[in-house]
């Protein structure tokens, strides 16, 4: 999963990402190719992702994710990241008999569930490039979705 900070949570570190809306892409001036925040979501449980994989493959996956996480932090592109526990440890709150009712287990019986994420402040091409590096190794899907910009337009 995406890497961690000393406090157990992901980005930011060195350059720290921004929560102040859109900023120009590196090397661009205002008005050109703005970066946006993108959430890159990794799907699958740790068991599913590593089932039938060699210890070398698992080590390679961990190395790739840690390398990417470090690069994203050092470049200042990473706003936040974290890994989630296995879906078997999830709780779901459903509305039943007129009241919210917490239950054990994930929301639905799904083969793919959210396992971890990065929030990056980049352009779409860069977000897709990051996800493609991971998918190219793991062969598991990742979703890249732009985060809505709620900052006032100038």
Secondary structure, DSSP 8 states (H G I E B T S, - for coil): -----TTS-----TT----SS-EE-TT--TTSSEEEEEEEEEES-HHHHHTT--HHHHHHHHHHHHHHHHHHHHHT-EEEEEE---GGG-EEEEEETTEEEEEES-SS--S--EEEEEEEEE-HHHHHHHHHHHHHHH---EEEEE----S---
